[in-house]
Amino acid sequence: MARANLTPAVVVAAAADLADREGVDAITLSALARGFGVQTASLYSHVRDRAALLDGVHELALGELADRIAEGIGGRSGRDALVALAEAHRDYAGAFPGRWAVLLRPAAASTVRSASAGRVAALTLAMLRGYHLPESELVHATRLLAATVNGFLALEANGSFGHREPSTDISWGRALDALDTVFRSWA
């Protein structure tokens, strides 16, 4: 790729692709520079450092995930919306394992304030409001949802569920059924 074609967005997208192919630890400015055929110093005009690069991948992944969530939950409510939201996460984690791993890292303050993070949060809250939860309980319900979905997907990704039958798909469905029951009966 010619040096003139480099932009912060192009560099971040290349880092995201590298993470998906080789893992988050493979994301370095020198690895990206080699891929672009430029000197590492050339990338510093596009990204401040590795931390900024990871922040960019985090925000990119949030935006992509938000698009999938929005498409999935549109026109749905209750259990159907819950399943669509959870499946958007699961499908994304399977398709983009490196990006998913970045999503599991603590977010920088700038990432938390980003439009992409705001969209994921707003879509999640909209889905939970379909259960008629009190506003004061939404943060707790969001944390339970995130812990269940992210915990399941992290264990599934690292092979922790691979030793035993039945299929993890059955356990996934049971976990979503349990969340639906909890949200419908929230005190």
N, C-alpha and C positions, 0 to 999 in steps of 0.2 A: 504494500500500500504506500502510495506516495505521501511524503511528509505533509504536503499541502492539504491532504484530505483528513488530517487528524483534527478532531475537536474533542472537547471533554466528553460529549455523548458517545463518540466513536470509541474512545479509550475505555470508558466505563462498560460499554457493550462488549468489547473484546475481553475485558476482565471477567465479566459475567460468563461469557462463553468458555473461557479458560477454567473458571471454577467448576462449571458443569462437566468439562472433560477430565480435569485432573484434580479437582478439589480446591477448597478455599486456600489452603497453604501454598498452592502453586501461584497464587496471585502476587506477583511482584512487578515492580516497574521495569526491572531488567528483563524479565520474561516477556512482558508486553512489548518492550522496545525491540527485542529480538524478532518477535512476531511481525512487527511493523517494518522491520529493516531499518531502524533508526537508532541513534544513540540514546541511552537512558535519559540523559540530560534534556533531550528534546521533549520528553513527556512532562517535564516539570512546568511547562507553560500551559499545560492542560489539566493537570492534577497536582495538588500540593505535595502529597505523599501517599504512602500505602493506606494509611487510615482514611484519608479523603477518598481514595479509590474504593475501599470497602463501603464507605458511607454511600458513595454513588451507586454501587451494586445493590446495596440495601434498598435505596429509594427506587431504583429501577425495578427490582423484584416486587416491591410493594405496589407499584403502579400496574405491573403485569398481573399480579394477583387480584388487585381491585377490579380489573377488567373482567377477569374470569368469575369473580364473585358476583358482580353486577349482572353479567349475562345469566348466571345460574339462578339467582334468586328473583330475578325480575318476574313479577306477576304471581309469585308464590308467597305463602305464609305458613306459619306453624311448622310442623314437622317437615313438610316439603321444602320450605326455605332453609331450615336447619340442615337437612341432608344436602341440598344444593351448595350451601356455603362450605360445609365440611368436605364435600367431594371436590370443590374447586381447590381447596387446600391440598387434598390428597393427590389430585391429578397434577397440580403444579409441582409438588414435591417429587413426584415420579418423573415428570418430564424435565425438570431443571434441578437436579440434586445439589449442585453447587450454590445456585441462587437460594435454594431453600435453606441450606446450611447458613448462609449469610443472614437470612431472616431470623434464625434462631439466636444470633449474636445480639448482645445489648445494642440498642440503637443510640446513635449520637443525638444530642438535643436538636440539631438541625434536621435530622431525619424524622424525629418525632413530630416536629412542627411542619413537615413537608405536606404538600397537597396529596401526595400518594398515601401517606400514613393516615391523613384525614379521611380519605375516601374509604380505606379499609375499615377504619373505626366507624364511620357513618353507616356503612353497609351492614356491619356487624350489629350495631345498635338498632338499625331499622329491622333487621331480622328478629332480634330479641324483643323489640316492642310489639311484634306480632303475637307474642305470648302474654301481653298485657302485664308485664312486670312493672312494679313501681319504679319510677326514675331513680330513686335512691338505691335500688338494688341492681341496676344495670351494670355497674362496675364489677360487682361480685359475680354476676352471671357471665360477664365477659371473661373474667379470669378463669372461671370454671371451664368455660368453653375452650379457651386457649390452652389451658393445661391438659385437657382431655385430648383435643385434636393434635396439638403439637407433641404431647407425650407419646401418643399412639404412633404418630408418623415417625418420630425419632427412633422409637424402639423397632418399628417395622423396617426402617432404613438400615439400621445397624445389624439386622438379622436376628434380633432377639426372639422373634416369633417364629422363626423358620424351622424349629425342631419338632413341632408338634402339630397334629391334626386337631380339629378341623381347620379349614382355610382361615386365614386372617380376615378375609372378607366377611365371614360370619361374625367374628368378634367385632369388627368395625361396625357392622349393622347393629349389634347388641349395644355397643357404646353409644351410638346415635339414638337408639331407642331409649336408653337410660337418660341421656341428656334431655330428650323430648319429655319424658315423664317428669324429670326434675323441674324443667321450665314450666310445664303445665300446672304443677302443684306447688310452685314456689310460695313460701309462706310470706 
